[in-house]
């Protein structure tokens, strides 16, 4: 997995990269080797190289906190918020944007695909940077107070502003499809069994 840096926090803020002696690689929009294009909006259907490249994978974990409440209410796409200090620490490695990877919650051994919005969320005009994780799995209840473990495997696209809520939802749905397809490659599937994400926290998920 490469070197791991851990911040002195009870939440266990962590970042991992293959080589911390160089600045993090800044992924341009639609970064990747695939040129397959989705029909609906001409975005790539798969992003990222065949294996994760520096600075990925990036490891983040923290106790799920109350967010803005708009993921389920406005978008129909529930999100789990990592604590603010986790988001700030992640900002030392990641640019703002939309990312894909794996996530697990509490003492639930299941690992699921995820899409993470990291940044200011210009549509909602956030006043502070946030890390909002949509786990691509239907949970029966919220899991506030449980530990969320995330492996960020790659970059999907930059943050964008939208003129309508419908346009935002359409782009998020495309992000979800892109994440699932991009993770369906051997090097990315291997991350799903990494000790960081499969080690249970001892807290209970709903």
Residue frames as qw, qx, qy, qz and C-alpha x, y, z in Angstrom:
[[0.000, 0.883, 0.470, 0.000, 0.00, 0.00, 0.00],
 [0.365, 0.611, -0.084, 0.697, 2.99, 2.35, 0.27],
 [0.233, 0.049, -0.518, 0.821, 3.77, 4.76, 3.05],
 [0.312, -0.720, -0.588, -0.196, 1.06, 5.78, 5.47],
 [0.116, 0.290, -0.304, 0.900, 0.85, 9.07, 7.31],
 [0.393, -0.605, -0.692, 0.011, -1.27, 9.31, 10.43],
 [0.078, -0.619, 0.093, -0.776, -2.43, 12.50, 12.04],
 [0.178, -0.025, -0.791, 0.585, -2.51, 12.61, 15.82],
 [0.505, -0.153, -0.039, -0.848, -6.25, 12.37, 16.19],
 [0.475, -0.021, 0.792, -0.382, -8.58, 10.05, 18.03],
 [0.746, 0.470, 0.145, -0.449, -10.45, 9.76, 14.76],
 [0.702, -0.129, 0.611, 0.341, -7.44, 8.18, 13.10],
 [0.490, 0.818, -0.047, -0.297, -7.08, 10.48, 10.12],
 [0.663, -0.252, 0.579, 0.401, -4.86, 8.71, 7.62],
 [0.567, 0.739, -0.168, -0.323, -3.50, 9.34, 4.17],
 [0.746, -0.198, 0.560, 0.301, -1.56, 6.88, 2.08],
 [0.559, 0.765, -0.187, -0.260, 0.33, 7.27, -1.15],
 [0.952, 0.176, -0.014, 0.249, 2.92, 5.37, -3.08],
 [0.623, 0.148, -0.090, 0.762, 5.52, 8.14, -2.89],
 [0.218, -0.916, -0.307, 0.140, 5.29, 11.08, -0.53],
 [0.520, -0.377, 0.172, 0.747, 8.65, 12.51, -1.65],
 [0.116, 0.173, 0.472, 0.857, 6.93, 14.17, -4.60],
 [0.380, 0.119, 0.215, -0.892, 3.85, 16.44, -4.66],
 [0.563, 0.307, 0.731, -0.233, 0.54, 14.63, -5.17],
 [0.185, 0.133, 0.699, 0.678, -0.39, 14.03, -8.78],
 [0.348, 0.389, 0.245, -0.817, -3.10, 16.45, -9.88],
 [0.384, 0.284, 0.847, 0.234, -5.60, 14.56, -12.00],
 [0.165, 0.108, -0.270, -0.942, -7.02, 16.55, -14.88],
 [0.687, 0.209, 0.265, -0.644, -10.74, 16.31, -15.74],
 [0.918, 0.300, -0.039, -0.255, -11.65, 12.92, -17.18],
 [0.060, -0.651, 0.756, 0.017, -8.19, 11.54, -16.25],
 [0.814, -0.049, 0.558, -0.155, -7.71, 7.98, -17.42],
 [0.179, -0.303, 0.788, 0.505, -6.69, 5.65, -20.19],
 [0.343, 0.429, 0.834, 0.050, -10.17, 4.68, -21.32],
 [0.104, 0.139, -0.263, -0.949, -11.88, 6.52, -24.16],
 [0.099, -0.446, -0.868, -0.197, -15.21, 4.75, -23.91],
 [0.128, -0.091, 0.084, -0.984, -17.91, 7.42, -23.78],
 [0.208, 0.436, 0.798, -0.361, -21.37, 7.30, -22.23],
 [0.182, 0.489, 0.621, 0.585, -24.13, 8.29, -24.62],
 [0.157, -0.837, -0.521, 0.051, -26.13, 10.55, -22.33],
 [0.131, -0.982, 0.004, 0.136, -23.56, 13.27, -21.61],
 [0.658, 0.656, -0.261, 0.263, -20.32, 12.34, -23.40],
 [0.366, -0.747, 0.514, -0.207, -18.43, 11.54, -20.21],
 [0.344, 0.356, -0.869, 0.000, -16.00, 8.62, -19.95],
 [0.843, -0.317, -0.258, -0.351, -17.60, 5.45, -18.62],
 [0.875, -0.303, -0.160, 0.342, -14.32, 4.43, -16.93],
 [0.072, 0.934, -0.257, 0.238, -11.68, 6.68, -15.38],
 [0.551, -0.668, 0.500, -0.006, -8.19, 6.08, -14.03],
 [0.295, 0.523, -0.781, -0.174, -5.31, 3.93, -15.18],
 [0.784, -0.052, -0.589, -0.191, -5.48, 0.14, -15.00],
 [0.645, -0.314, -0.532, 0.451, -3.81, 0.34, -11.56],
 [0.244, -0.947, -0.194, 0.078, -4.07, 3.19, -9.04],
 [0.588, 0.423, -0.119, 0.679, -1.37, 5.82, -9.53],
 [0.366, -0.246, -0.385, 0.811, 0.15, 8.30, -7.06],
 [0.126, -0.434, 0.663, -0.597, -1.29, 9.63, -4.79],
 [0.842, -0.158, -0.009, -0.516, -3.79, 6.76, -4.69],
 [0.400, -0.644, -0.614, -0.219, -4.88, 4.88, -2.75],
 [0.055, -0.424, 0.345, -0.836, -5.68, 7.44, -0.05],
 [0.445, -0.353, -0.811, 0.140, -7.00, 6.10, 3.27],
 [0.213, -0.387, 0.157, -0.883, -9.48, 8.08, 5.36],
 [0.462, -0.413, -0.785, 0.008, -11.43, 7.17, 8.45],
 [0.067, -0.154, 0.369, -0.914, -13.48, 8.89, 11.11],
 [0.145, 0.400, 0.815, -0.393, -16.74, 8.84, 13.01],
 [0.073, 0.519, 0.617, 0.587, -19.75, 9.69, 10.84],
 [0.056, -0.300, -0.364, 0.880, -21.04, 13.14, 11.71],
 [0.318, 0.740, 0.538, -0.248, -24.28, 15.00, 11.04],
 [0.362, 0.097, 0.412, 0.831, -24.07, 16.71, 7.68],
 [0.180, 0.073, -0.087, -0.977, -26.35, 19.12, 5.88],
 [0.452, 0.297, 0.737, -0.405, -29.22, 16.63, 5.55],
 [0.488, 0.566, -0.134, -0.651, -29.64, 17.35, 1.87],
 [0.014, 0.290, -0.903, -0.317, -28.29, 14.09, 0.40],
 [0.110, 0.322, 0.940, -0.033, -31.47, 12.14, 1.12],
 [0.198, 0.658, 0.466, -0.557, -33.88, 15.07, 1.28],
 [0.291, 0.720, -0.169, -0.607, -32.91, 16.97, -1.87],
 [0.251, 0.532, -0.709, -0.389, -31.11, 14.41, -3.96],
 [0.953, -0.008, 0.018, -0.302, -32.39, 11.00, -2.92],
 [0.763, 0.368, -0.434, 0.306, -28.73, 10.02, -2.62],
 [0.641, -0.767, -0.008, -0.011, -27.79, 9.64, 1.07],
 [0.524, 0.589, -0.433, 0.438, -24.28, 10.59, 2.12],
 [0.752, -0.562, -0.214, 0.270, -22.14, 10.02, 5.19],
 [0.154, 0.922, -0.205, 0.291, -19.97, 12.93, 6.30],
 [0.754, -0.022, -0.370, 0.542, -16.44, 12.41, 7.54],
 [0.384, -0.785, -0.246, 0.418, -15.41, 14.77, 10.38],
 [0.261, 0.965, -0.029, 0.004, -14.14, 18.22, 9.44],
 [0.308, -0.761, 0.539, 0.188, -10.58, 17.53, 10.59],
 [0.708, 0.061, 0.659, 0.247, -10.48, 14.43, 8.38],
 [0.519, 0.786, 0.310, 0.131, -11.57, 16.59, 5.43],
 [0.015, -0.965, 0.252, 0.078, -8.93, 19.20, 6.22],
 [0.531, -0.487, 0.653, 0.233, -6.21, 16.57, 6.47],
 [0.708, 0.356, 0.577, 0.197, -7.35, 14.97, 3.20],
 [0.337, 0.937, 0.085, -0.047, -6.93, 18.36, 1.55],
 [0.292, -0.748, 0.521, 0.290, -3.17, 18.02, 1.96],
 [0.433, -0.120, 0.833, 0.324, -3.28, 15.16, -0.55],
 [0.328, 0.509, 0.761, 0.232, -6.44, 15.61, -2.62],
 [0.068, -0.063, -0.212, -0.973, -7.70, 18.42, -4.80],
 [0.521, 0.269, 0.438, -0.681, -11.38, 19.23, -4.59],
 [0.416, 0.232, -0.666, -0.574, -13.46, 17.01, -6.85],
 [0.891, -0.067, 0.098, -0.437, -15.40, 13.77, -7.12],
 [0.033, 0.492, -0.870, 0.018, -13.63, 10.50, -6.29],
 [0.890, -0.063, -0.280, -0.353, -14.36, 6.78, -6.35],
 [0.134, 0.429, -0.838, 0.309, -13.29, 3.92, -4.14],
 [0.579, -0.266, -0.771, -0.023, -14.43, 1.56, -1.38],
 [0.285, -0.482, 0.324, -0.762, -16.11, 2.12, 1.98],
 [0.552, -0.266, -0.786, 0.081, -17.03, 0.14, 5.09],
 [0.350, -0.620, 0.072, -0.699, -18.93, 1.09, 8.24],
 [0.645, -0.510, 0.351, -0.448, -18.47, 0.12, 11.89],
 [0.437, -0.311, 0.843, -0.043, -18.28, -3.60, 12.57],
 [0.819, 0.456, 0.205, -0.280, -20.05, -4.52, 9.33],
 [0.604, -0.294, 0.588, 0.450, -17.57, -6.69, 7.37],
 [0.590, 0.625, 0.469, 0.203, -19.14, -5.73, 4.02],
 [0.253, -0.438, 0.246, 0.827, -17.15, -3.41, 1.75],
 [0.470, 0.708, 0.527, -0.029, -19.07, -1.44, -0.87],
 [0.432, 0.383, 0.252, 0.777, -18.25, 0.90, -3.77],
 [0.150, -0.782, -0.359, 0.486, -18.44, 4.57, -2.94],
 [0.357, 0.645, 0.183, 0.650, -18.40, 8.01, -4.54],
 [0.427, -0.590, -0.324, 0.604, -16.97, 10.88, -2.49],
 [0.204, 0.870, 0.161, 0.420, -17.57, 14.57, -3.04],
 [0.625, -0.414, -0.187, 0.635, -14.62, 16.46, -1.60],
 [0.287, 0.252, 0.152, 0.911, -14.62, 20.23, -1.53],
 [0.090, 0.140, 0.266, -0.950, -16.91, 23.22, -1.27],
 [0.205, 0.501, 0.840, 0.040, -19.95, 21.91, -3.18],
 [0.065, -0.054, 0.137, 0.987, -20.54, 25.09, -5.20],
 [0.282, -0.453, -0.653, -0.538, -24.21, 24.31, -5.89],
 [0.535, -0.692, -0.484, 0.031, -24.91, 24.57, -2.15],
 [0.130, 0.796, -0.209, 0.553, -22.20, 27.17, -1.48],
 [0.806, -0.409, -0.330, 0.271, -20.55, 25.39, 1.45],
 [0.112, -0.952, 0.210, -0.190, -18.61, 27.67, 3.78],
 [0.378, -0.616, 0.691, 0.023, -16.11, 24.95, 4.66],
 [0.444, 0.358, -0.768, -0.292, -14.60, 22.03, 2.80],
 [0.765, -0.169, 0.452, -0.427, -16.34, 18.72, 3.38],
 [0.132, 0.241, -0.931, -0.241, -15.90, 15.04, 2.54],
 [0.711, 0.100, 0.287, -0.634, -19.32, 13.57, 1.75],
 [0.039, -0.223, 0.950, 0.214, -19.38, 9.85, 0.97],
 [0.793, 0.117, -0.014, -0.597, -22.19, 8.11, -0.88],
 [0.317, -0.230, 0.920, 0.017, -21.90, 4.37, -0.27],
 [0.540, 0.155, -0.517, -0.646, -23.43, 2.46, -3.17],
 [0.307, -0.170, -0.928, 0.125, -25.53, 0.22, -0.97],
 [0.455, -0.562, -0.229, -0.652, -28.93, 0.60, 0.69],
 [0.202, 0.049, -0.781, 0.589, -28.66, 0.67, 4.48],
 [0.289, -0.603, -0.731, -0.138, -31.82, 0.27, 6.57],
 [0.343, -0.899, -0.245, 0.118, -30.95, 3.20, 8.85],
 [0.179, 0.896, -0.302, 0.271, -28.46, 5.99, 9.47],
 [0.871, -0.159, -0.289, 0.364, -25.13, 5.16, 11.09],
 [0.012, -0.853, 0.217, -0.474, -24.20, 8.40, 12.84],
 [0.560, -0.675, 0.426, -0.220, -21.51, 7.76, 15.43],
 [0.954, 0.012, 0.257, 0.155, -20.11, 4.71, 13.64],
 [0.325, -0.573, 0.494, 0.567, -16.63, 4.63, 12.14],
 [0.735, 0.656, 0.100, -0.139, -16.47, 5.10, 8.38],
 [0.534, -0.419, 0.550, 0.486, -13.41, 3.69, 6.58],
 [0.609, 0.760, 0.087, -0.210, -12.76, 4.86, 3.04],
 [0.591, -0.204, 0.499, 0.600, -10.20, 3.91, 0.42],
 [0.396, 0.805, -0.018, -0.441, -10.05, 6.61, -2.25],
 [0.776, 0.023, 0.533, 0.337, -8.92, 4.79, -5.38],
 [0.392, 0.181, 0.456, 0.778, -9.13, 7.48, -8.03],
 [0.100, 0.411, 0.098, -0.901, -10.49, 10.74, -9.40],
 [0.422, 0.551, 0.715, 0.087, -13.66, 11.09, -11.47],
 [0.249, 0.698, 0.331, 0.584, -14.10, 14.79, -12.21],
 [0.169, 0.147, -0.306, 0.925, -13.80, 18.31, -10.81],
 [0.076, 0.553, 0.630, -0.540, -16.44, 20.03, -8.70],
 [0.077, 0.328, 0.503, 0.796, -18.99, 21.86, -10.82],
 [0.274, 0.266, 0.403, -0.832, -21.80, 24.31, -10.26],
 [0.117, 0.352, 0.874, 0.313, -25.24, 23.61, -11.72],
 [0.230, -0.163, -0.138, -0.949, -28.16, 25.71, -12.85],
 [0.749, -0.261, -0.184, -0.580, -30.71, 23.12, -11.71],
 [0.591, -0.376, 0.652, -0.288, -31.00, 20.42, -9.05],
 [0.924, 0.279, 0.200, -0.166, -31.96, 17.97, -11.78],
 [0.595, 0.696, -0.381, 0.130, -28.65, 18.52, -13.59],
 [0.186, -0.612, 0.691, -0.335, -26.75, 17.88, -10.35],
 [0.792, -0.100, 0.523, -0.298, -28.66, 14.64, -9.71],
 [0.865, 0.494, -0.041, -0.076, -28.03, 13.47, -13.28],
 [0.356, 0.714, -0.560, 0.224, -24.29, 14.05, -12.91],
 [0.436, -0.456, 0.688, -0.359, -24.20, 12.21, -9.56],
 [0.907, 0.136, 0.323, -0.232, -25.99, 9.23, -11.11],
 [0.727, 0.622, -0.275, 0.092, -23.36, 9.22, -13.85],
 [0.044, -0.686, 0.651, -0.320, -20.63, 9.42, -11.18],
 [0.738, -0.230, 0.551, -0.315, -22.09, 6.29, -9.56],
 [0.921, 0.372, 0.096, -0.061, -22.04, 4.36, -12.83],
 [0.461, 0.743, -0.431, 0.222, -18.49, 5.50, -13.56],
 [0.339, -0.599, 0.642, -0.338, -17.34, 4.49, -10.06],
 [0.877, -0.041, 0.430, -0.211, -18.79, 0.98, -10.34],
 [0.844, 0.530, -0.037, 0.072, -17.24, 0.43, -13.78],
 [0.254, 0.793, -0.476, 0.281, -13.87, 1.89, -12.80],
 [0.499, -0.513, 0.626, -0.309, -13.61, -0.34, -9.72],
 [0.941, 0.119, 0.265, -0.171, -14.31, -3.46, -11.76],
 [0.615, 0.638, -0.444, 0.137, -10.63, -4.04, -12.59],
 [0.849, -0.136, -0.446, 0.248, -8.21, -6.39, -10.81],
 [0.410, 0.197, -0.388, 0.802, -5.96, -3.79, -9.18],
 [0.323, -0.367, 0.099, -0.867, -8.96, -1.88, -7.82],
 [0.832, -0.304, -0.347, -0.308, -10.82, -4.99, -6.71],
 [0.694, 0.039, -0.548, 0.465, -7.71, -5.97, -4.71],
 [0.014, 0.349, -0.333, 0.876, -8.09, -2.82, -2.59],
 [0.665, -0.407, -0.235, -0.580, -11.42, -4.12, -1.35],
 [0.894, -0.299, -0.324, 0.086, -9.63, -6.67, 0.85],
 [0.336, 0.530, -0.416, 0.658, -6.99, -4.29, 2.23],
 [0.464, -0.292, -0.700, 0.458, -6.50, -4.64, 6.00],
 [0.007, 0.005, -0.189, 0.982, -7.31, -0.95, 6.51],
 [0.493, -0.103, -0.211, -0.838, -10.89, -1.33, 5.37],
 [0.725, -0.178, -0.620, -0.241, -11.72, -4.88, 6.51],
 [0.337, -0.020, -0.706, 0.622, -10.48, -4.40, 10.09],
 [0.329, -0.708, -0.568, -0.263, -13.64, -3.96, 12.15],
 [0.050, 0.569, -0.245, 0.784, -13.88, -0.95, 14.41],
 [0.221, -0.197, -0.817, 0.495, -16.00, -2.40, 17.18],
 [0.321, 0.255, 0.248, -0.878, -18.81, 0.12, 16.63],
 [0.409, 0.355, 0.840, -0.015, -22.11, -1.08, 15.25],
 [0.150, 0.071, -0.407, -0.898, -23.64, -0.04, 11.95],
 [0.604, 0.187, 0.356, -0.688, -27.38, -0.02, 11.47]]
